[in-house]
Amino acid sequence: MPIDPHHRVLAMGTAEGRQRHHRHRRPRRVGRTLLAILLAMGLVGGGLYAAIHVIGLNQVTVTQKCTALVGGTLHTLSPDQAANAAVIAATATRRGQPTRAATIGIATAMQESKLTNIDYGDNAGPDSRGLFQQRPSMGWGTQEQVMDAHYAADRFFQELETFDYGSMALTDAAQKVQRSAYPQAYAKHEEKAAAFASPLTGASPSTLNCTLRQSDKPGSAKALAADFTATTGQQAEVLEDNRVRIKVSGKAGWAVAQWAVATAAQHGSESVSYAGLVWNRSDAGWVPAATTDGYVVITLGGA
């Protein structure tokens, strides 16, 4: 059917109008989208600015960790794991055992609990608890005892000392104590365990470091001194300005100093000084400093 030219002109006009209408609407849609994005970015940016302004940029971005540098390789644990490794190493030292024993103990806890003081077991040992997953039903102690890291470490070394572990592969020595269903599983943790056992027994000076955020509450010199004595059997002097001083020298001094760094997150320690070096929480590392000869000095937050 022929189309009336007049209708054709009207139709073309309408289509062109629609096209012009869409051309005008599209920029407005884009503009509204851009405005929404900018507003969202402003809110996020404002929140980030507030966080930076209140806490400080370095605190927003800090990843808390403890590291041990051995042979050019840097090994990493969380602050909680490092504190538990420090308990194990200090217990070995207190019992007169060498760095090798501390390495076996730390590697065993890495496999059994990921160096975390857990309050549950598994299908094979539902009553297993603590750093070494020791079972009350198998004579390791009460549930409360095996959940105490100091008791658990002491109990582990009590068993380890009954045979010549020094002549054995690490995984075999650990298995002889633990009697695990996976006797070769401990071997994969040996390198990292040795990396932390070395500084925590004083064999590697100033190689253990912790990167920590600012402490959110004052530390307690009395609590730190009590924990130190419970772990090592040694005495610590509490000073008036929220500091702890420990009379010690040589290799034993480095064991104490690096125990203090490994437990800094737990106790709110700000600095540890010994033998011409000081570890500062704010610097996240050891730097040269004037120190008191024959003493490890620990300064806590709020001093």
FENHU-V731730 format. One record per backbone hydrogen bond with DSSP energy under -1.0 kcal/mol. NH is the residue of the N-H (numbers start at 0). CO is the residue of the C=O. Records with the same first field share a line. If there is no record, write none. Layout:
# FENHU-V731730
NH=CO  CO
This chain:
# FENHU-V731730
7=3
8=4
9=5
10=6
11=7
12=8
13=9
14=10
15=11
16=12
17=13
18=14
19=15
20=16
21=17
22=18
23=19
24=20
25=21
28=24
29=25
30=26
31=27
32=28
33=29
34=30
35=31
36=32
37=33
38=34
39=35
40=36
41=37
42=38
43=39
44=40
45=41
46=42
47=43
48=44
49=45
50=46
51=47
52=48
53=49
54=50
55=51
59=55
60=56
64=210
65=76
66=208
67=74
68=206
69=72
72=69
74=67
76=65
81=77
82=78
83=79
84=80
85=81
86=82
87=83
88=84
89=85
90=86
91=87
92=88
93=89
94=90
95=92
96=91
101=97
102=98
103=99
104=100
105=101
106=102
107=103
108=104
109=105
110=106
111=107
112=108
113=109
114=108
117=115
121=124
127=124
128=133
129=117
133=128
137=134
138=135
139=134
145=141
146=142
147=144
151=147
152=148
153=149
154=150
155=151
156=152
157=153
158=154
159=155
160=156
161=158
162=159
164=162
166=163
167=164
172=168
173=169
174=170
175=171
176=172
177=173
178=174
184=181
188=185
189=186
192=188
193=189
194=190
195=191
196=192
197=193
199=195
200=196
201=198
202=197
208=66
210=64
218=300
223=219
224=220
225=221
226=222
227=223
228=224
229=225
230=226
231=227
232=228
236=244
238=242
243=297
244=236
245=295
247=293
253=249
254=250
255=251
256=252
257=253
258=254
259=255
260=256
261=257
262=258
263=260
266=262
267=263
268=263
269=298
270=298
271=278
272=296
273=276
276=273
277=286
278=271
279=284
280=269
283=279
286=277
288=275
294=291
295=245
296=272
297=243
298=270
299=241
300=267
302=299
